């Protein structure tokens, strides 16, 4: 069984026009932002993020991309190592 979280947030008037049209839409925006941040900081998985937002995983991955959250991260130098391995393998095939 889930647990409902409620909180109040007093936004200054100038921000109201920049944010969502109504309180419900703003609450959804805040919820989406929190879940995306939890995924970005690796506190939860992509699948858990999709589940929390009640959307299919594919749609959630699209949402992640729209917010520039990578679906995969590679350590520095990974691509160079892969290219070298590919060059070595292809040069052996032609020899």
Helices and strands as residue ranges (DSSP letters): H 13-16, H 23-40, H 46-52, H 57-66, H 78-94
